[in-house]
Amino acid sequence: MLTAKRLFSFLLPLLLSGCFGNSDISRPWKKTIRSELTYLGARNWVVVAEAAFPVQSRRGIRVIYIDAEIPDLVDGIEQVIEEKHHVKPRIYVTAEISKVEYDYAPGVKYYRKELESALHGREALALNNNMLMRMLRDTSKTYRLLIIKSRTALPYSSVFMELGSGYWDEESESHLRDMMEKKEM
């Protein structure tokens, strides 16, 4: 029989770890994401894809399936990126998702609200789906692409993350190039 003291000693670590929230225990797939992101750097992409997203057969593309919804995955990836500090994402969504109507895709309003929450205020640029697919195709010729297929079954709901350096931004790069140019003169 489980005594109150034994039950408390079992539950206390779970409560302290945030088991009942969005911790690694309630999201065992975060370990996979953490491992995958360790290898990715600037110019690599992560796509959190809807269930019908086409799997491409090109070198440099890794596809994994995680049994979760896109907003939950995006939130978890954001948390892992914050831990890692070596990359910072530029996030894209399809322009089409804002036009998808509930009558044709029940749940789309809820999805949009959940995704906005999962982005934690980070701006997401909306581009045409065909343009995003071209960008992926071009990127995969030179850089690595991680596609995380989800169970989300809504059209145009995929989220695209172009990774950049987490510790060196465009302004820093521009300043460095300007200084180097001046010294060459």
C-alpha positions as CSV (number, residue, x, y, z in Angstrom):
1,M,0.0,0.0,0.0
2,L,1.2,3.5,-0.9
3,T,1.5,5.6,2.2
4,A,1.0,9.4,2.1
5,K,4.7,9.9,2.8
6,R,5.8,7.6,-0.1
7,L,3.3,9.2,-2.5
8,F,4.5,12.7,-1.5
9,S,8.2,11.7,-2.0
10,F,7.2,10.3,-5.5
11,L,5.1,13.3,-6.5
12,L,7.4,16.1,-5.2
13,P,10.1,15.7,-7.8
14,L,7.5,15.6,-10.5
15,L,5.8,18.7,-9.2
16,L,9.1,20.6,-8.9
17,S,10.2,19.6,-12.4
18,G,7.0,21.1,-13.9
19,C,5.7,17.8,-15.0
20,F,2.1,19.1,-15.2
21,G,3.2,22.0,-17.4
22,N,5.3,22.1,-20.6
23,S,8.4,20.5,-19.2
24,D,10.5,17.8,-20.9
25,I,8.6,15.1,-19.0
26,S,5.3,16.1,-20.6
27,R,7.0,16.6,-23.9
28,P,9.5,13.7,-24.3
29,W,10.1,14.8,-27.9
30,K,12.0,17.9,-26.7
31,K,15.0,15.6,-26.2
32,T,15.0,14.8,-29.9
33,I,14.6,18.4,-30.8
34,R,17.4,19.4,-28.5
35,S,19.7,16.8,-30.1
36,E,18.8,17.8,-33.7
37,L,19.2,21.5,-33.0
38,T,22.7,21.0,-31.6
39,Y,23.9,20.2,-35.1
40,L,22.1,22.9,-36.9
41,G,23.5,26.4,-37.4
42,A,23.0,29.6,-39.4
43,R,21.4,29.1,-42.8
44,N,19.9,25.7,-41.8
45,W,16.1,25.5,-41.7
46,V,13.6,23.7,-39.5
47,V,10.1,23.1,-40.8
48,V,7.3,22.2,-38.4
49,A,5.1,20.5,-41.0
50,E,1.4,19.6,-41.3
51,A,0.6,16.0,-41.7
52,A,0.3,16.1,-45.5
53,F,3.5,18.0,-46.0
54,P,5.4,16.3,-48.9
55,V,8.5,14.4,-47.9
56,Q,11.3,15.3,-50.2
57,S,14.0,12.8,-51.2
58,R,17.1,15.0,-51.4
59,R,20.4,14.7,-49.5
60,G,20.6,17.1,-46.6
61,I,17.0,16.8,-45.7
62,R,16.1,15.0,-42.5
63,V,12.5,14.1,-41.8
64,I,11.2,13.0,-38.4
65,Y,7.7,12.5,-37.1
66,I,6.6,13.8,-33.7
67,D,3.1,13.0,-32.5
68,A,2.1,16.5,-31.5
69,E,0.3,19.6,-32.8
70,I,2.2,22.3,-34.6
71,P,1.7,25.1,-32.0
72,D,3.0,22.8,-29.2
73,L,6.0,21.8,-31.3
74,V,6.8,25.5,-32.2
75,D,6.6,26.4,-28.5
76,G,8.9,23.6,-27.6
77,I,11.4,24.4,-30.3
78,E,11.4,28.1,-29.2
79,Q,12.2,26.9,-25.7
80,V,15.1,24.7,-26.9
81,I,16.5,27.6,-29.1
82,E,16.4,29.9,-26.1
83,E,18.5,27.3,-24.2
84,K,21.0,26.8,-27.0
85,H,21.8,30.5,-27.8
86,H,23.8,29.6,-30.9
87,V,20.9,30.1,-33.3
88,K,18.0,32.5,-33.7
89,P,15.1,31.8,-36.0
90,R,13.4,34.0,-38.6
91,I,9.9,32.5,-38.7
92,Y,7.7,32.2,-41.8
93,V,4.1,31.1,-42.1
94,T,2.2,30.6,-45.3
95,A,0.2,33.6,-46.5
96,E,-2.6,31.2,-47.3
97,I,-3.2,30.2,-43.6
98,S,-4.8,33.6,-42.8
99,K,-7.3,33.1,-45.6
100,V,-8.3,29.5,-44.9
101,E,-12.0,29.5,-43.8
102,Y,-13.4,27.5,-40.9
103,D,-16.1,26.0,-43.1
104,Y,-13.4,24.3,-45.1
105,A,-11.0,23.6,-42.3
106,P,-12.7,23.3,-38.9
107,G,-10.2,24.2,-36.1
108,V,-8.3,26.7,-38.1
109,K,-9.3,29.7,-35.9
110,Y,-8.2,27.8,-32.8
111,Y,-5.0,26.9,-34.6
112,R,-4.2,30.5,-35.5
113,K,-4.7,31.6,-31.9
114,E,-2.6,28.8,-30.5
115,L,0.2,29.4,-32.9
116,E,0.3,33.1,-32.1
117,S,0.6,32.2,-28.4
118,A,3.3,29.6,-29.2
119,L,5.4,32.3,-31.0
120,H,5.6,34.3,-27.7
121,G,5.5,37.7,-29.5
122,R,8.1,36.7,-32.1
123,E,7.2,38.1,-35.6
124,A,6.3,35.6,-38.3
125,L,6.6,36.7,-41.9
126,A,3.8,35.5,-44.2
127,L,4.9,34.3,-47.6
128,N,3.2,32.4,-50.4
129,N,3.5,28.7,-49.9
130,N,5.1,28.2,-53.3
131,M,7.7,30.8,-52.5
132,L,8.5,29.0,-49.2
133,M,8.8,25.7,-51.0
134,R,11.2,27.2,-53.5
135,M,13.3,28.7,-50.7
136,L,13.5,25.2,-49.1
137,R,14.5,23.6,-52.4
138,D,17.2,26.1,-52.9
139,T,18.5,25.9,-49.3
140,S,18.6,22.1,-49.3
141,K,21.1,22.2,-52.2
142,T,23.8,23.6,-49.8
143,Y,22.5,23.5,-46.2
144,R,20.7,21.1,-44.0
145,L,16.9,21.1,-43.6
146,L,15.1,19.4,-40.7
147,I,11.4,18.7,-41.3
148,I,9.4,17.8,-38.3
149,K,6.1,16.2,-39.4
150,S,3.3,16.7,-37.0
151,R,-0.2,15.3,-36.6
152,T,-1.8,18.7,-37.4
153,A,-4.2,18.2,-40.3
154,L,-4.9,21.8,-41.5
155,P,-4.0,23.1,-44.9
156,Y,-1.1,25.6,-45.1
157,S,-0.4,25.3,-41.4
158,S,3.3,24.5,-41.6
159,V,5.8,26.8,-39.9
160,F,9.2,27.5,-41.4
161,M,12.2,28.6,-39.4
162,E,15.3,29.9,-41.1
163,L,18.1,29.8,-38.5
164,G,20.6,32.6,-38.1
165,S,23.4,33.1,-35.7
166,G,22.2,33.6,-32.2
167,Y,25.2,35.7,-31.2
168,W,26.0,37.7,-34.4
169,D,23.4,39.7,-36.2
170,E,23.2,41.5,-39.6
171,E,24.1,44.9,-38.0
172,S,27.3,43.4,-36.5
173,E,28.2,41.7,-39.8
174,S,27.6,45.0,-41.7
175,H,29.8,46.9,-39.3
176,L,32.6,44.4,-39.6
177,R,32.5,44.5,-43.4
178,D,32.5,48.3,-43.4
179,M,35.6,48.3,-41.1
180,M,37.4,45.8,-43.3
181,E,36.6,47.8,-46.4
182,K,38.0,51.0,-44.8
183,K,41.2,49.3,-43.8
184,E,41.7,48.0,-47.4
185,M,41.5,51.5,-48.8
